[in-house]
Amino acid sequence: MIAGFPANFQYEPGMAVADGDLVMVQGRYTGWGPKPMIAASSG
């Protein structure tokens, strides 16, 4: 999957928040689509 990303693809980490065993990580993706994307994942 990573090899298929455009050469200008970038990930900029934002913040990480934890509460006990729950963690959320947020970041910004550029170069993957026409506009930058902000994404958050938790686990």
mmCIF file of the N, C-alpha and C atoms, coordinates in Angstrom:
data_MODEL
# 
_entry.id   MODEL 
# 
loop_
_atom_site.group_PDB 
_atom_site.id 
_atom_site.type_symbol 
_atom_site.label_atom_id 
_atom_site.label_alt_id 
_atom_site.label_comp_id 
_atom_site.label_asym_id 
_atom_site.label_entity_id 
_atom_site.label_seq_id 
_atom_site.pdbx_PDB_ins_code 
_atom_site.Cartn_x 
_atom_site.Cartn_y 
_atom_site.Cartn_z 
_atom_site.occupancy 
_atom_site.B_iso_or_equiv 
_atom_site.pdbx_formal_charge 
_atom_site.auth_seq_id 
_atom_site.auth_comp_id 
_atom_site.auth_asym_id 
_atom_site.auth_atom_id 
_atom_site.pdbx_PDB_model_num 
ATOM 1   N N  . MET A 1 1  ? 0.822  -1.193 0.000  1.00 0.00 ? 1  MET A N  1 
ATOM 2   C CA . MET A 1 1  ? 0.000  0.000  0.000  1.00 0.00 ? 1  MET A CA 1 
ATOM 3   C C  . MET A 1 1  ? 0.870  1.262  0.000  1.00 0.00 ? 1  MET A C  1 
ATOM 4   N N  . ILE A 1 2  ? 1.884  1.297  0.826  1.00 0.00 ? 2  ILE A N  1 
ATOM 5   C CA . ILE A 1 2  ? 2.740  2.487  0.929  1.00 0.00 ? 2  ILE A CA 1 
ATOM 6   C C  . ILE A 1 2  ? 3.429  2.774  -0.411 1.00 0.00 ? 2  ILE A C  1 
ATOM 7   N N  . ALA A 1 3  ? 3.867  1.752  -1.102 1.00 0.00 ? 3  ALA A N  1 
ATOM 8   C CA . ALA A 1 3  ? 4.555  1.949  -2.381 1.00 0.00 ? 3  ALA A CA 1 
ATOM 9   C C  . ALA A 1 3  ? 3.658  2.622  -3.410 1.00 0.00 ? 3  ALA A C  1 
ATOM 10  N N  . GLY A 1 4  ? 2.337  2.512  -3.264 1.00 0.00 ? 4  GLY A N  1 
ATOM 11  C CA . GLY A 1 4  ? 1.405  3.110  -4.209 1.00 0.00 ? 4  GLY A CA 1 
ATOM 12  C C  . GLY A 1 4  ? 1.105  4.572  -3.945 1.00 0.00 ? 4  GLY A C  1 
ATOM 13  N N  . PHE A 1 5  ? 1.596  5.132  -2.837 1.00 0.00 ? 5  PHE A N  1 
ATOM 14  C CA . PHE A 1 5  ? 1.336  6.545  -2.532 1.00 0.00 ? 5  PHE A CA 1 
ATOM 15  C C  . PHE A 1 5  ? 2.135  7.446  -3.459 1.00 0.00 ? 5  PHE A C  1 
ATOM 16  N N  . PRO A 1 6  ? 1.622  8.629  -3.776 1.00 0.00 ? 6  PRO A N  1 
ATOM 17  C CA . PRO A 1 6  ? 2.369  9.573  -4.603 1.00 0.00 ? 6  PRO A CA 1 
ATOM 18  C C  . PRO A 1 6  ? 3.657  10.023 -3.905 1.00 0.00 ? 6  PRO A C  1 
ATOM 19  N N  . ALA A 1 7  ? 4.605  10.495 -4.674 1.00 0.00 ? 7  ALA A N  1 
ATOM 20  C CA . ALA A 1 7  ? 5.893  10.946 -4.127 1.00 0.00 ? 7  ALA A CA 1 
ATOM 21  C C  . ALA A 1 7  ? 5.733  12.110 -3.158 1.00 0.00 ? 7  ALA A C  1 
ATOM 22  N N  . ASN A 1 8  ? 4.680  12.925 -3.323 1.00 0.00 ? 8  ASN A N  1 
ATOM 23  C CA . ASN A 1 8  ? 4.494  14.090 -2.458 1.00 0.00 ? 8  ASN A CA 1 
ATOM 24  C C  . ASN A 1 8  ? 3.639  13.784 -1.231 1.00 0.00 ? 8  ASN A C  1 
ATOM 25  N N  . PHE A 1 9  ? 3.335  12.508 -0.971 1.00 0.00 ? 9  PHE A N  1 
ATOM 26  C CA . PHE A 1 9  ? 2.534  12.131 0.191  1.00 0.00 ? 9  PHE A CA 1 
ATOM 27  C C  . PHE A 1 9  ? 3.297  12.438 1.474  1.00 0.00 ? 9  PHE A C  1 
ATOM 28  N N  . GLN A 1 10 ? 2.604  13.062 2.444  1.00 0.00 ? 10 GLN A N  1 
ATOM 29  C CA . GLN A 1 10 ? 3.213  13.354 3.735  1.00 0.00 ? 10 GLN A CA 1 
ATOM 30  C C  . GLN A 1 10 ? 2.220  13.087 4.852  1.00 0.00 ? 10 GLN A C  1 
ATOM 31  N N  . TYR A 1 11 ? 2.744  12.645 5.993  1.00 0.00 ? 11 TYR A N  1 
ATOM 32  C CA . TYR A 1 11 ? 1.955  12.511 7.211  1.00 0.00 ? 11 TYR A CA 1 
ATOM 33  C C  . TYR A 1 11 ? 2.586  13.414 8.259  1.00 0.00 ? 11 TYR A C  1 
ATOM 34  N N  . GLU A 1 12 ? 1.785  14.282 8.843  1.00 0.00 ? 12 GLU A N  1 
ATOM 35  C CA . GLU A 1 12 ? 2.255  15.162 9.903  1.00 0.00 ? 12 GLU A CA 1 
ATOM 36  C C  . GLU A 1 12 ? 1.535  14.769 11.190 1.00 0.00 ? 12 GLU A C  1 
ATOM 37  N N  . PRO A 1 13 ? 2.263  14.213 12.170 1.00 0.00 ? 13 PRO A N  1 
ATOM 38  C CA . PRO A 1 13 ? 1.596  13.831 13.405 1.00 0.00 ? 13 PRO A CA 1 
ATOM 39  C C  . PRO A 1 13 ? 1.054  15.052 14.133 1.00 0.00 ? 13 PRO A C  1 
ATOM 40  N N  . GLY A 1 14 ? -0.092 14.890 14.748 1.00 0.00 ? 14 GLY A N  1 
ATOM 41  C CA . GLY A 1 14 ? -0.709 15.974 15.502 1.00 0.00 ? 14 GLY A CA 1 
ATOM 42  C C  . GLY A 1 14 ? -0.572 15.716 16.984 1.00 0.00 ? 14 GLY A C  1 
ATOM 43  N N  . MET A 1 15 ? -1.626 15.192 17.580 1.00 0.00 ? 15 MET A N  1 
ATOM 44  C CA . MET A 1 15 ? -1.577 14.936 19.014 1.00 0.00 ? 15 MET A CA 1 
ATOM 45  C C  . MET A 1 15 ? -1.967 13.498 19.321 1.00 0.00 ? 15 MET A C  1 
ATOM 46  N N  . ALA A 1 16 ? -1.525 13.071 20.488 1.00 0.00 ? 16 ALA A N  1 
ATOM 47  C CA . ALA A 1 16 ? -1.920 11.764 21.014 1.00 0.00 ? 16 ALA A CA 1 
ATOM 48  C C  . ALA A 1 16 ? -2.495 12.008 22.400 1.00 0.00 ? 16 ALA A C  1 
ATOM 49  N N  . VAL A 1 17 ? -3.636 11.396 22.674 1.00 0.00 ? 17 VAL A N  1 
ATOM 50  C CA . VAL A 1 17 ? -4.319 11.550 23.952 1.00 0.00 ? 17 VAL A CA 1 
ATOM 51  C C  . VAL A 1 17 ? -4.584 10.153 24.502 1.00 0.00 ? 17 VAL A C  1 
ATOM 52  N N  . ALA A 1 18 ? -4.314 9.965  25.794 1.00 0.00 ? 18 ALA A N  1 
ATOM 53  C CA . ALA A 1 18 ? -4.547 8.667  26.412 1.00 0.00 ? 18 ALA A CA 1 
ATOM 54  C C  . ALA A 1 18 ? -5.357 8.836  27.687 1.00 0.00 ? 18 ALA A C  1 
ATOM 55  N N  . ASP A 1 19 ? -6.241 7.867  27.920 1.00 0.00 ? 19 ASP A N  1 
ATOM 56  C CA . ASP A 1 19 ? -7.015 7.802  29.152 1.00 0.00 ? 19 ASP A CA 1 
ATOM 57  C C  . ASP A 1 19 ? -7.096 6.328  29.527 1.00 0.00 ? 19 ASP A C  1 
ATOM 58  N N  . GLY A 1 20 ? -6.253 5.920  30.451 1.00 0.00 ? 20 GLY A N  1 
ATOM 59  C CA . GLY A 1 20 ? -6.171 4.491  30.786 1.00 0.00 ? 20 GLY A CA 1 
ATOM 60  C C  . GLY A 1 20 ? -5.609 3.715  29.617 1.00 0.00 ? 20 GLY A C  1 
ATOM 61  N N  . ASP A 1 21 ? -6.332 2.690  29.166 1.00 0.00 ? 21 ASP A N  1 
ATOM 62  C CA . ASP A 1 21 ? -5.858 1.893  28.029 1.00 0.00 ? 21 ASP A CA 1 
ATOM 63  C C  . ASP A 1 21 ? -6.469 2.339  26.706 1.00 0.00 ? 21 ASP A C  1 
ATOM 64  N N  . LEU A 1 22 ? -7.148 3.483  26.684 1.00 0.00 ? 22 LEU A N  1 
ATOM 65  C CA . LEU A 1 22 ? -7.720 4.036  25.448 1.00 0.00 ? 22 LEU A CA 1 
ATOM 66  C C  . LEU A 1 22 ? -6.806 5.149  24.939 1.00 0.00 ? 22 LEU A C  1 
ATOM 67  N N  . VAL A 1 23 ? -6.386 5.049  23.678 1.00 0.00 ? 23 VAL A N  1 
ATOM 68  C CA . VAL A 1 23 ? -5.464 6.022  23.075 1.00 0.00 ? 23 VAL A CA 1 
ATOM 69  C C  . VAL A 1 23 ? -6.042 6.508  21.760 1.00 0.00 ? 23 VAL A C  1 
ATOM 70  N N  . MET A 1 24 ? -5.944 7.823  21.505 1.00 0.00 ? 24 MET A N  1 
ATOM 71  C CA . MET A 1 24 ? -6.378 8.426  20.242 1.00 0.00 ? 24 MET A CA 1 
ATOM 72  C C  . MET A 1 24 ? -5.181 9.176  19.650 1.00 0.00 ? 24 MET A C  1 
ATOM 73  N N  . VAL A 1 25 ? -4.923 8.938  18.361 1.00 0.00 ? 25 VAL A N  1 
ATOM 74  C CA . VAL A 1 25 ? -3.830 9.607  17.656 1.00 0.00 ? 25 VAL A CA 1 
ATOM 75  C C  . VAL A 1 25 ? -4.421 10.360 16.477 1.00 0.00 ? 25 VAL A C  1 
ATOM 76  N N  . GLN A 1 26 ? -4.023 11.607 16.302 1.00 0.00 ? 26 GLN A N  1 
ATOM 77  C CA . GLN A 1 26 ? -4.545 12.478 15.244 1.00 0.00 ? 26 GLN A CA 1 
ATOM 78  C C  . GLN A 1 26 ? -3.385 12.924 14.377 1.00 0.00 ? 26 GLN A C  1 
ATOM 79  N N  . GLY A 1 27 ? -3.621 13.073 13.078 1.00 0.00 ? 27 GLY A N  1 
ATOM 80  C CA . GLY A 1 27 ? -2.586 13.540 12.170 1.00 0.00 ? 27 GLY A CA 1 
ATOM 81  C C  . GLY A 1 27 ? -3.186 14.108 10.894 1.00 0.00 ? 27 GLY A C  1 
ATOM 82  N N  . ARG A 1 28 ? -2.328 14.735 10.099 1.00 0.00 ? 28 ARG A N  1 
ATOM 83  C CA . ARG A 1 28 ? -2.740 15.364 8.845  1.00 0.00 ? 28 ARG A CA 1 
ATOM 84  C C  . ARG A 1 28 ? -2.022 14.680 7.688  1.00 0.00 ? 28 ARG A C  1 
ATOM 85  N N  . TYR A 1 29 ? -2.792 14.338 6.657  1.00 0.00 ? 29 TYR A N  1 
ATOM 86  C CA . TYR A 1 29 ? -2.262 13.710 5.450  1.00 0.00 ? 29 TYR A CA 1 
ATOM 87  C C  . TYR A 1 29 ? -2.361 14.698 4.290  1.00 0.00 ? 29 TYR A C  1 
ATOM 88  N N  . THR A 1 30 ? -1.283 14.884 3.569  1.00 0.00 ? 30 THR A N  1 
ATOM 89  C CA . THR A 1 30 ? -1.302 15.714 2.366  1.00 0.00 ? 30 THR A CA 1 
ATOM 90  C C  . THR A 1 30 ? -0.718 14.909 1.207  1.00 0.00 ? 30 THR A C  1 
ATOM 91  N N  . GLY A 1 31 ? -1.181 15.226 -0.002 1.00 0.00 ? 31 GLY A N  1 
ATOM 92  C CA . GLY A 1 31 ? -0.686 14.542 -1.190 1.00 0.00 ? 31 GLY A CA 1 
ATOM 93  C C  . GLY A 1 31 ? -1.410 13.255 -1.510 1.00 0.00 ? 31 GLY A C  1 
ATOM 94  N N  . TRP A 1 32 ? -2.461 12.927 -0.776 1.00 0.00 ? 32 TRP A N  1 
ATOM 95  C CA . TRP A 1 32 ? -3.202 11.687 -0.996 1.00 0.00 ? 32 TRP A CA 1 
ATOM 96  C C  . TRP A 1 32 ? -4.471 11.944 -1.795 1.00 0.00 ? 32 TRP A C  1 
ATOM 97  N N  . GLY A 1 33 ? -4.961 13.149 -1.772 1.00 0.00 ? 33 GLY A N  1 
ATOM 98  C CA . GLY A 1 33 ? -6.169 13.531 -2.490 1.00 0.00 ? 33 GLY A CA 1 
ATOM 99  C C  . GLY A 1 33 ? -6.071 14.996 -2.861 1.00 0.00 ? 33 GLY A C  1 
ATOM 100 N N  . PRO A 1 34 ? -7.139 15.573 -3.344 1.00 0.00 ? 34 PRO A N  1 
ATOM 101 C CA . PRO A 1 34 ? -7.094 16.965 -3.775 1.00 0.00 ? 34 PRO A CA 1 
ATOM 102 C C  . PRO A 1 34 ? -6.938 17.958 -2.631 1.00 0.00 ? 34 PRO A C  1 
ATOM 103 N N  . LYS A 1 35 ? -7.314 17.567 -1.407 1.00 0.00 ? 35 LYS A N  1 
ATOM 104 C CA . LYS A 1 35 ? -7.204 18.457 -0.239 1.00 0.00 ? 35 LYS A CA 1 
ATOM 105 C C  . LYS A 1 35 ? -6.557 17.697 0.904  1.00 0.00 ? 35 LYS A C  1 
ATOM 106 N N  . PRO A 1 36 ? -5.894 18.417 1.819  1.00 0.00 ? 36 PRO A N  1 
ATOM 107 C CA . PRO A 1 36 ? -5.358 17.749 3.010  1.00 0.00 ? 36 PRO A CA 1 
ATOM 108 C C  . PRO A 1 36 ? -6.484 17.094 3.810  1.00 0.00 ? 36 PRO A C  1 
ATOM 109 N N  . MET A 1 37 ? -6.148 15.988 4.494  1.00 0.00 ? 37 MET A N  1 
ATOM 110 C CA . MET A 1 37 ? -7.128 15.292 5.333  1.00 0.00 ? 37 MET A CA 1 
ATOM 111 C C  . MET A 1 37 ? -6.602 15.235 6.756  1.00 0.00 ? 37 MET A C  1 
ATOM 112 N N  . ILE A 1 38 ? -7.501 15.421 7.716  1.00 0.00 ? 38 ILE A N  1 
ATOM 113 C CA . ILE A 1 38 ? -7.207 15.224 9.126  1.00 0.00 ? 38 ILE A CA 1 
ATOM 114 C C  . ILE A 1 38 ? -7.880 13.919 9.525  1.00 0.00 ? 38 ILE A C  1 
ATOM 115 N N  . ALA A 1 39 ? -7.131 13.061 10.162 1.00 0.00 ? 39 ALA A N  1 
ATOM 116 C CA . ALA A 1 39 ? -7.693 11.772 10.568 1.00 0.00 ? 39 ALA A CA 1 
ATOM 117 C C  . ALA A 1 39 ? -7.314 11.470 12.002 1.00 0.00 ? 39 ALA A C  1 
ATOM 118 N N  . ALA A 1 40 ? -8.175 10.773 12.686 1.00 0.00 ? 40 ALA A N  1 
ATOM 119 C CA . ALA A 1 40 ? -7.924 10.327 14.052 1.00 0.00 ? 40 ALA A CA 1 
ATOM 120 C C  . ALA A 1 40 ? -8.258 8.849  14.140 1.00 0.00 ? 40 ALA A C  1 
ATOM 121 N N  . SER A 1 41 ? -7.451 8.118  14.896 1.00 0.00 ? 41 SER A N  1 
ATOM 122 C CA . SER A 1 41 ? -7.749 6.708  15.112 1.00 0.00 ? 41 SER A CA 1 
ATOM 123 C C  . SER A 1 41 ? -7.594 6.417  16.601 1.00 0.00 ? 41 SER A C  1 
ATOM 124 N N  . SER A 1 42 ? -8.350 5.473  17.059 1.00 0.00 ? 42 SER A N  1 
ATOM 125 C CA . SER A 1 42 ? -8.276 5.103  18.473 1.00 0.00 ? 42 SER A CA 1 
ATOM 126 C C  . SER A 1 42 ? -8.201 3.599  18.596 1.00 0.00 ? 42 SER A C  1 
ATOM 127 N N  . GLY A 1 43 ? -7.728 3.186  19.718 1.00 0.00 ? 43 GLY A N  1 
ATOM 128 C CA . GLY A 1 43 ? -7.633 1.761  19.948 1.00 0.00 ? 43 GLY A CA 1 
ATOM 129 C C  . GLY A 1 43 ? -7.257 1.457  21.357 1.00 0.00 ? 43 GLY A C  1 
# 
